[in-house]
């Protein structure tokens, strides 16, 4: 492809690093709604730095240590087991200084999505996980599973959907211990979220959506073999899912999250990763994908959901993760090929392969 | 007591009615990741909230406090959780003698009014919808909710939370059990009500699709209403419903051929009822060729409900029709010794790969390879 219009502009790596570091340093009051999910935002920032390959060179050992220390500060034990809280947003100063190991209350429990992001973030920082309470973590996952097989965000809550189920599966897989999960019941719940379009909705009866389709496909793949029928897709189901996912790549080159909606950078990851897991990654138009994401870049750093929008760590991370799976060919990047170069990503855990390997080596309990 | 926006309202520390509470500041390590530079109002409200939670206080002023926290951070799930628990505690402890029979307790009615406002303001926040589910489980008045969602969808016709909530309401209150029978069918009154609700729901979908035939959320909802309402077990009735939906999908395609939502719906109902795609060959073919001017125009005057032709201004051929016809040929070719139809499918896929749907070139080439290797057809 020598057509100059198909030549990609450079990936603004330094700008994206700066965007993530700015967010790690602090967020304006207008971002107060992140208060109850700060750990997730931290993961998108630290994860972006990992994908961009700059953690060792550009972040001091001292900074990395202090990040890990803050993450461990969110680790809490209590009557539902152990896990990570989103931030200290419900933790009071008076209590903490005198009694650091005080058990959490019912309003300050670990959160299952935050726990998943904390484990990956710590693995990125190459923590040795010697402080991880593995038994407590299994107890916590188990406390989150509901009668219908789904998982709540925090124990006892009614707020549940496929996202939390994936987190429970990913954590069990990281621990290499599934004793905290009723797998057949969970898989039966996944099956009820499938729709006639071939994708999965967020809850039973809901419209097929790219994010929850990734969640469902990744969960099916992570699950240990139990012999349950709902464990694997039939060949026709698999083909229908691949068709629907590919159909979401529109003329802009980006993926939309639902049939007929506009493309959004985050779905380049969700749909792209689901396709990768289904063994259909080679069918994605990666040149068009990179072209779309290059246009989502904000000139002062960070990647937005679509061209012309404001960037944020969520879309920045997921765009970089999509590019790690679907790097554009050298013929499309020309002089800027170095800027588009990424290490491979593990689509199942959503982490760089090297980081996923660290997880596999350090999170499971040591076998005696 | 709904508060106006926090601006202009004195901080809790300055208000005498809160003087008995010692606020608890947030713990934060010396080196926090991504600290938020909170406003003074938010700090104040959450400091008091932490203190109230620690004391376990569940009083009317907690409703005011949690509202203040929520308005500043609608994703503060602990504030929502504590608010709900306080509400149910207060409802249980107030005497219901003063409330007229059949009417909601004033506290619950006020909460619903406030939620109607917040649902619009924080349309994309999970917690807003989660709280509504809890409330409707208390009120048992799903019809009021259906009316609200209708208004809310007029503002944002594809909002995922809103549609999910509607699907949850319908399945929870009027849903069918696993055998396709309606719940509570020993109670005839409720069964009739449920049937009326599902009928009205189909009208509602019609209206939404009439406004925007490309609204996939509405198409999805249609599938849910038609096939998950457990309306009938009679084969003849099932057949009538299937035919009706088939006509509906075809008519919609005829009005706007390049509409993937309608084609996905068509594929969905065929697969659901195990109807071969080949039964639609006559319908699909006119959509797979370029518009011809003279002869076609005459044909359009003949009303053929089974095979409505593409509109005169339609851009043809249509990608989805080419794909559909190729699926038919692929299936037919699979059982032929000479594979003539497989080659016809391949020609269509080639035209998609090279001309009509080049973004998916790799996919169409993959379909060609699969068909040549004699893989199972997909329909």
Interface residues (C-beta under 8 A of the other chain):
Chain A: X23 X24 X25 X26 X27 X28 X29 X31 X32 X33 X34 X35 X36 X37 X38 X41 X42 X45 X66 X67 X69 X70 X71 X73 X88 X89 X90 X91 X92 X93 X94 X95 X96 X97 X105 X107 X108 X153 X154 X157 X158 X159 X195 X196 X197 X201 X202 X203 X204 X205 X206 X207 X208 X209 X235 X236 X239 X240 X244 X246 X247 X249 X250 X251 X253 X258 X259 X260 X261 X282 X283 X284 X285 X288
Chain B: X24 X25 X26 X27 X28 X29 X31 X32 X33 X34 X35 X36 X37 X38 X39 X42 X46 X50 X51 X53 X54 X72 X73 X74 X75 X76 X77 X78 X81 X82 X125 X126 X127 X130 X133 X134 X158 X160 X163 X164 X167 X168 X170 X171 X214 X215 X216 X217 X219 X220 X221 X223 X224 X228 X259 X260 X261 X264 X265 X267 X268 X269 X271 X272 X359 X360 X361 X362 X363 X366 X376 X378
